[in-house]
Amino acid sequence: MKLTQEQKKRFRTIGHQLSPVVTVADKGLSDSVMAEIQRALSDHELIKVKIVAEDREDKKTIIDTIIEQSSATLVQQVGHIALLLKKCKEPNPKLSNISRFSHL
């Protein structure tokens, strides 16, 4: 999904209020971590993922793998934090970060 600059700005504003819901640590991107990322994306639509990796290329590879396997869109990456978006067809307004922070 291609995002316009206005959409990115809006999602970054919402993302500023969020904390990372999943951490990819030194064991890498396991199946259980990937399943948790997909569950979080389906519930919240917009999430932060913390990637603990020393090398920039390792971080980039992990983020690319997450995006490929989850069909999510990278909104922003700052340091060890990636802001990911995956729109749901029927989001739960109580769980969706986009709906909950629509006033921003």
SEKOL-676728 format. One record per atom (N, C-alpha, C): residue number from 1; residue in one letter; atom name; x, y, z. Coordinates in nm, 3 decimals. Each point is the difference from the previous one (the first is absolute). Example, Ala and Ser with C-alpha at 12.3 -4.5 7.8 and 13.67 -1.06 7.14 Angstrom:
<1,'A','N',<1.319,-0.569,0.780>>
<1,'A','CA',<-0.089,0.119,0.000>>
<1,'A','C',<0.090,0.120,0.000>>
<2,'S','N',<-0.035,0.105,-0.072>>
<2,'S','CA',<0.082,0.119,0.006>>
<2,'S','C',<-0.077,0.109,0.073>>
END
This chain:
<1,'M','N',<0.085,-0.117,0.000>>
<1,'M','CA',<-0.085,0.117,0.000>>
<1,'M','C',<0.090,0.124,0.000>>
<2,'K','N',<-0.026,0.089,-0.090>>
<2,'K','CA',<0.076,0.124,-0.011>>
<2,'K','C',<-0.073,0.108,0.080>>
<3,'L','N',<0.072,0.069,0.086>>
<3,'L','CA',<-0.058,0.104,0.083>>
<3,'L','C',<0.041,0.138,-0.050>>
<4,'T','N',<-0.093,0.094,0.007>>
<4,'T','CA',<0.033,0.138,-0.035>>
<4,'T','C',<0.073,0.063,0.119>>
<5,'Q','N',<0.060,0.114,-0.023>>
<5,'Q','CA',<0.070,0.069,0.108>>
<5,'Q','C',<-0.096,0.039,0.112>>
<6,'E','N',<-0.123,0.039,-0.036>>
<6,'E','CA',<-0.099,0.038,0.101>>
<6,'E','C',<-0.038,-0.120,0.086>>
<7,'Q','N',<-0.016,-0.117,-0.063>>
<7,'Q','CA',<-0.033,-0.121,0.075>>
<7,'Q','C',<0.115,-0.038,0.093>>
<8,'K','N',<0.121,0.006,-0.051>>
<8,'K','CA',<0.117,-0.032,0.082>>
<8,'K','C',<0.008,0.093,0.120>>
<9,'K','N',<-0.025,0.127,-0.022>>
<9,'K','CA',<0.006,0.097,0.109>>
<9,'K','C',<-0.105,-0.033,0.105>>
<10,'R','N',<-0.120,-0.034,-0.042>>
<10,'R','CA',<-0.107,-0.035,0.094>>
<10,'R','C',<0.036,-0.125,0.079>>
<11,'F','N',<0.050,-0.103,-0.068>>
<11,'F','CA',<0.036,-0.123,0.068>>
<11,'F','C',<0.119,0.019,0.093>>
<12,'R','N',<0.095,0.085,-0.037>>
<12,'R','CA',<0.113,0.029,0.089>>
<12,'R','C',<-0.048,0.073,0.125>>
<13,'T','N',<-0.098,0.089,-0.016>>
<13,'T','CA',<-0.057,0.071,0.115>>
<13,'T','C',<-0.066,-0.100,0.096>>
<14,'I','N',<-0.075,-0.092,-0.054>>
<14,'I','CA',<-0.063,-0.103,0.084>>
<14,'I','C',<0.108,-0.089,0.061>>
<15,'G','N',<0.099,-0.039,-0.079>>
<15,'G','CA',<0.107,-0.086,0.046>>
<15,'G','C',<0.081,0.058,0.113>>
<16,'H','N',<0.005,0.133,0.007>>
<16,'H','CA',<0.074,0.066,0.107>>
<16,'H','C',<-0.060,-0.035,0.136>>
<17,'Q','N',<-0.131,-0.027,0.005>>
<17,'Q','CA',<-0.069,-0.033,0.124>>
<17,'Q','C',<0.018,-0.147,0.041>>
<18,'L','N',<0.051,-0.083,-0.089>>
<18,'L','CA',<0.005,-0.144,0.022>>
<18,'L','C',<0.134,-0.045,0.059>>
<19,'S','N',<-0.007,-0.114,0.068>>
<19,'S','CA',<0.121,-0.067,0.047>>
<19,'S','C',<0.019,-0.126,-0.084>>
<20,'P','N',<0.122,-0.049,-0.010>>
<20,'P','CA',<0.021,-0.125,-0.076>>
<20,'P','C',<-0.078,-0.115,0.062>>
<21,'V','N',<-0.071,-0.076,-0.083>>
<21,'V','CA',<-0.078,-0.113,0.050>>
<21,'V','C',<0.075,-0.132,-0.017>>
<22,'V','N',<0.100,-0.002,-0.087>>
<22,'V','CA',<0.079,-0.121,-0.024>>
<22,'V','C',<0.147,0.042,-0.007>>
<23,'T','N',<0.085,-0.085,0.060>>
<23,'T','CA',<0.144,0.022,-0.008>>
<23,'T','C',<0.065,-0.120,-0.068>>
<24,'V','N',<0.077,0.028,-0.103>>
<24,'V','CA',<0.078,-0.104,-0.067>>
<24,'V','C',<0.140,0.009,0.060>>
<25,'A','N',<0.034,-0.098,0.083>>
<25,'A','CA',<0.127,0.004,0.073>>
<25,'A','C',<0.110,-0.074,-0.075>>
<26,'D','N',<0.107,-0.034,0.074>>
<26,'D','CA',<0.118,-0.058,-0.063>>
<26,'D','C',<-0.022,-0.140,-0.056>>
<27,'K','N',<-0.109,-0.068,0.033>>
<27,'K','CA',<-0.028,-0.131,-0.061>>
<27,'K','C',<-0.061,0.015,-0.139>>
<28,'G','N',<-0.033,0.122,-0.038>>
<28,'G','CA',<-0.050,0.024,-0.135>>
<28,'G','C',<-0.150,-0.013,-0.012>>
<29,'L','N',<-0.044,-0.010,-0.121>>
<29,'L','CA',<-0.142,-0.003,-0.033>>
<29,'L','C',<-0.049,-0.145,-0.006>>
<30,'S','N',<-0.047,-0.050,0.113>>
<30,'S','CA',<-0.050,-0.138,0.006>>
<30,'S','C',<-0.145,-0.004,-0.047>>
<31,'D','N',<-0.051,-0.122,-0.017>>
<31,'D','CA',<-0.139,-0.016,-0.043>>
<31,'D','C',<-0.097,0.057,0.102>>
<32,'S','N',<0.030,-0.017,0.130>>
<32,'S','CA',<-0.091,0.051,0.104>>
<32,'S','C',<0.000,0.153,0.003>>
<33,'V','N',<0.116,0.061,-0.022>>
<33,'V','CA',<0.007,0.147,-0.003>>
<33,'V','C',<-0.076,0.052,-0.122>>
<34,'M','N',<0.016,-0.068,-0.113>>
<34,'M','CA',<-0.072,0.041,-0.122>>
<34,'M','C',<-0.150,-0.015,0.019>>
<35,'A','N',<-0.043,-0.107,0.067>>
<35,'A','CA',<-0.143,-0.020,0.027>>
<35,'A','C',<-0.054,0.110,0.091>>
<36,'E','N',<0.079,0.043,0.096>>
<36,'E','CA',<-0.042,0.108,0.089>>
<36,'E','C',<-0.009,0.133,-0.075>>
<37,'I','N',<0.092,0.024,-0.091>>
<37,'I','CA',<-0.006,0.122,-0.081>>
<37,'I','C',<-0.126,0.000,-0.086>>
<38,'Q','N',<-0.031,-0.113,-0.063>>
<38,'Q','CA',<-0.119,-0.008,-0.084>>
<38,'Q','C',<-0.128,0.016,0.083>>
<39,'R','N',<-0.003,-0.057,0.120>>
<39,'R','CA',<-0.115,0.015,0.088>>
<39,'R','C',<-0.017,0.147,0.040>>
<40,'A','N',<0.110,0.064,0.036>>
<40,'A','CA',<-0.004,0.141,0.041>>
<40,'A','C',<-0.046,0.089,-0.116>>
<41,'L','N',<0.048,-0.029,-0.120>>
<41,'L','CA',<-0.042,0.079,-0.117>>
<41,'L','C',<-0.149,-0.018,-0.028>>
<42,'S','N',<-0.049,-0.123,0.014>>
<42,'S','CA',<-0.143,-0.023,-0.027>>
<42,'S','C',<-0.087,0.065,0.106>>
<43,'D','N',<0.049,0.009,0.124>>
<43,'D','CA',<-0.077,0.064,0.106>>
<43,'D','C',<0.010,0.152,-0.005>>
<44,'H','N',<0.123,0.050,-0.013>>
<44,'H','CA',<0.025,0.143,0.019>>
<44,'H','C',<0.023,0.080,-0.129>>
<45,'E','N',<0.025,-0.065,-0.110>>
<45,'E','CA',<0.025,0.060,-0.131>>
<45,'E','C',<0.131,0.078,-0.008>>
<46,'L','N',<0.033,0.079,0.100>>
<46,'L','CA',<0.121,0.082,0.000>>
<46,'L','C',<0.078,-0.034,0.127>>
<47,'I','N',<0.120,-0.055,-0.016>>
<47,'I','CA',<0.078,-0.043,0.117>>
<47,'I','C',<0.145,0.043,-0.014>>
<48,'K','N',<0.067,0.001,0.116>>
<48,'K','CA',<0.144,0.020,0.003>>
<48,'K','C',<0.065,-0.133,0.033>>
<49,'V','N',<0.111,-0.028,-0.067>>
<49,'V','CA',<0.079,-0.119,0.026>>
<49,'V','C',<0.142,0.046,0.031>>
<50,'K','N',<0.054,-0.052,0.111>>
<50,'K','CA',<0.138,0.033,0.037>>
<50,'K','C',<0.090,-0.112,-0.049>>
<51,'I','N',<0.105,0.036,-0.072>>
<51,'I','CA',<0.094,-0.097,-0.053>>
<51,'I','C',<0.135,0.022,0.067>>
<52,'V','N',<0.044,-0.100,0.077>>
<52,'V','CA',<0.128,0.008,0.068>>
<52,'V','C',<0.103,-0.070,-0.087>>
<53,'A','N',<0.073,0.079,-0.076>>
<53,'A','CA',<0.105,-0.053,-0.088>>
<53,'A','C',<0.110,0.106,-0.007>>
<54,'E','N',<0.122,-0.046,0.005>>
<54,'E','CA',<0.113,0.093,-0.002>>
<54,'E','C',<0.025,0.058,-0.138>>
<55,'D','N',<-0.013,-0.081,-0.100>>
<55,'D','CA',<0.035,0.038,-0.136>>
<55,'D','C',<-0.122,0.059,-0.072>>
<56,'R','N',<0.020,0.108,-0.072>>
<56,'R','CA',<-0.109,0.062,-0.075>>
<56,'R','C',<-0.058,-0.093,-0.105>>
<57,'E','N',<0.088,-0.075,-0.064>>
<57,'E','CA',<-0.046,-0.094,-0.104>>
<57,'E','C',<-0.087,-0.110,0.060>>
<58,'D','N',<0.035,-0.046,0.122>>
<58,'D','CA',<-0.083,-0.100,0.067>>
<58,'D','C',<-0.139,0.056,0.029>>
<59,'K','N',<-0.005,0.124,0.049>>
<59,'K','CA',<-0.129,0.065,0.027>>
<59,'K','C',<-0.082,0.011,-0.127>>
<60,'K','N',<0.064,0.043,-0.107>>
<60,'K','CA',<-0.069,0.016,-0.128>>
<60,'K','C',<-0.053,-0.134,-0.050>>
<61,'T','N',<0.080,-0.106,0.013>>
<61,'T','CA',<-0.042,-0.133,-0.042>>
<61,'T','C',<-0.119,-0.048,0.081>>
<62,'I','N',<0.003,0.021,0.132>>
<62,'I','CA',<-0.111,-0.041,0.086>>
<62,'I','C',<-0.127,0.076,-0.037>>
<63,'I','N',<0.010,0.130,-0.018>>
<63,'I','CA',<-0.117,0.081,-0.036>>
<63,'I','C',<-0.055,-0.043,-0.135>>
<64,'D','N',<0.087,-0.023,-0.097>>
<64,'D','CA',<-0.045,-0.046,-0.132>>
<64,'D','C',<-0.072,-0.134,0.009>>
<65,'T','N',<0.051,-0.089,0.083>>
<65,'T','CA',<-0.063,-0.131,0.018>>
<65,'T','C',<-0.138,0.013,0.064>>
<66,'I','N',<-0.010,0.086,0.101>>
<66,'I','CA',<-0.129,0.023,0.065>>
<66,'I','C',<-0.100,0.054,-0.101>>
<67,'I','N',<0.040,0.098,-0.078>>
<67,'I','CA',<-0.088,0.061,-0.099>>
<67,'I','C',<-0.044,-0.103,-0.104>>
<68,'E','N',<0.093,-0.081,-0.045>>
<68,'E','CA',<-0.032,-0.100,-0.101>>
<68,'E','C',<-0.096,-0.106,0.053>>
<69,'Q','N',<0.026,-0.051,0.121>>
<69,'Q','CA',<-0.082,-0.108,0.055>>
<69,'Q','C',<-0.135,0.047,0.050>>
<70,'S','N',<-0.011,0.125,0.043>>
<70,'S','CA',<-0.127,0.048,0.057>>
<70,'S','C',<-0.080,0.087,-0.096>>
<71,'S','N',<0.056,0.035,-0.114>>
<71,'S','CA',<-0.064,0.090,-0.098>>
<71,'S','C',<-0.029,0.136,0.061>>
<72,'A','N',<0.085,0.043,0.092>>
<72,'A','CA',<-0.016,0.130,0.063>>
<72,'A','C',<0.077,0.106,-0.079>>
<73,'T','N',<-0.022,0.125,0.037>>
<73,'T','CA',<0.068,0.113,-0.062>>
<73,'T','C',<0.085,0.069,0.105>>
<74,'L','N',<0.124,0.028,-0.033>>
<74,'L','CA',<0.087,0.075,0.090>>
<74,'L','C',<-0.034,0.148,-0.010>>
<75,'V','N',<-0.045,0.058,0.110>>
<75,'V','CA',<-0.033,0.142,0.002>>
<75,'V','C',<0.125,0.080,0.031>>
<76,'Q','N',<0.076,-0.049,0.100>>
<76,'Q','CA',<0.118,0.074,0.043>>
<76,'Q','C',<0.093,-0.093,0.077>>
<77,'Q','N',<0.130,0.027,-0.010>>
<77,'Q','CA',<0.098,-0.070,0.083>>
<77,'Q','C',<0.090,0.105,0.061>>
<78,'V','N',<0.009,-0.004,0.133>>
<78,'V','CA',<0.089,0.090,0.072>>
<78,'V','C',<0.079,-0.085,0.097>>
<79,'G','N',<0.130,-0.007,-0.019>>
<79,'G','CA',<0.084,-0.080,0.088>>
<79,'G','C',<-0.040,-0.147,-0.003>>
<80,'H','N',<-0.033,-0.052,0.117>>
<80,'H','CA',<-0.037,-0.140,0.014>>
<80,'H','C',<-0.151,-0.023,-0.012>>
<81,'I','N',<-0.076,0.104,-0.026>>
<81,'I','CA',<-0.147,-0.009,-0.002>>
<81,'I','C',<-0.053,0.014,-0.142>>
<82,'A','N',<-0.088,-0.095,-0.038>>
<82,'A','CA',<-0.067,0.006,-0.130>>
<82,'A','C',<-0.149,0.017,0.024>>
<83,'L','N',<-0.062,0.092,-0.071>>
<83,'L','CA',<-0.144,0.023,0.007>>
<83,'L','C',<-0.063,-0.067,-0.121>>
<84,'L','N',<-0.085,-0.100,0.025>>
<84,'L','CA',<-0.060,-0.080,-0.106>>
<84,'L','C',<-0.150,0.019,-0.006>>
<85,'L','N',<-0.054,-0.008,-0.121>>
<85,'L','CA',<-0.143,0.017,-0.024>>
<85,'L','C',<-0.051,-0.115,-0.085>>
<86,'K','N',<-0.114,-0.053,0.041>>
<86,'K','CA',<-0.073,-0.097,-0.081>>
<86,'K','C',<-0.148,0.022,0.027>>
<87,'K','N',<-0.067,0.061,-0.098>>
<87,'K','CA',<-0.142,0.031,0.016>>
<87,'K','C',<-0.083,-0.128,0.000>>
<88,'C','N',<-0.102,-0.001,0.087>>
<88,'C','CA',<-0.094,-0.112,0.008>>
<88,'C','C',<-0.127,0.036,-0.076>>
<89,'K','N',<-0.069,-0.101,-0.050>>
<89,'K','CA',<-0.126,0.025,-0.070>>
<89,'K','C',<-0.107,0.044,0.097>>
<90,'E','N',<-0.005,-0.064,0.118>>
<90,'E','CA',<-0.098,0.036,0.102>>
<90,'E','C',<0.072,0.017,0.134>>
<91,'P','N',<0.062,0.117,0.023>>
<91,'P','CA',<0.076,0.019,0.123>>
<91,'P','C',<-0.091,0.012,0.122>>
<92,'N','N',<0.048,-0.048,0.113>>
<92,'N','CA',<-0.069,0.015,0.127>>
<92,'N','C',<0.030,0.141,0.052>>
<93,'P','N',<-0.100,0.086,0.014>>
<93,'P','CA',<0.027,0.139,0.041>>
<93,'P','C',<0.062,0.011,0.139>>
<94,'K','N',<-0.017,-0.101,0.084>>
<94,'K','CA',<0.058,0.004,0.134>>
<94,'K','C',<0.147,-0.039,-0.001>>
<95,'L','N',<0.043,-0.074,-0.101>>
<95,'L','CA',<0.139,-0.046,-0.007>>
<95,'L','C',<0.083,0.076,-0.102>>
<96,'S','N',<-0.060,0.045,-0.107>>
<96,'S','CA',<0.073,0.065,-0.109>>
<96,'S','C',<0.060,0.132,0.047>>
<97,'N','N',<0.133,0.012,-0.012>>
<97,'N','CA',<0.066,0.125,0.037>>
<97,'N','C',<-0.041,0.114,-0.092>>
<98,'I','N',<-0.033,-0.031,-0.123>>
<98,'I','CA',<-0.042,0.104,-0.094>>
<98,'I','C',<-0.135,0.058,0.044>>
<99,'S','N',<-0.091,-0.085,0.042>>
<99,'S','CA',<-0.132,0.047,0.046>>
<99,'S','C',<0.012,0.070,0.136>>
<100,'R','N',<0.078,-0.059,0.090>>
<100,'R','CA',<0.012,0.056,0.135>>
<100,'R','C',<0.065,0.138,0.001>>
<101,'F','N',<0.092,0.024,-0.090>>
<101,'F','CA',<0.071,0.127,-0.003>>
<101,'F','C',<-0.042,0.084,-0.121>>
<102,'S','N',<-0.120,-0.017,-0.048>>
<102,'S','CA',<-0.046,0.074,-0.118>>
<102,'S','C',<-0.011,0.150,0.027>>
<103,'H','N',<-0.007,0.040,0.126>>
<103,'H','CA',<-0.011,0.143,0.036>>
<103,'H','C',<0.132,0.074,-0.017>>
<104,'L','N',<0.110,-0.071,-0.018>>
<104,'L','CA',<0.131,0.066,-0.014>>
<104,'L','C',<0.022,0.052,-0.139>>
END
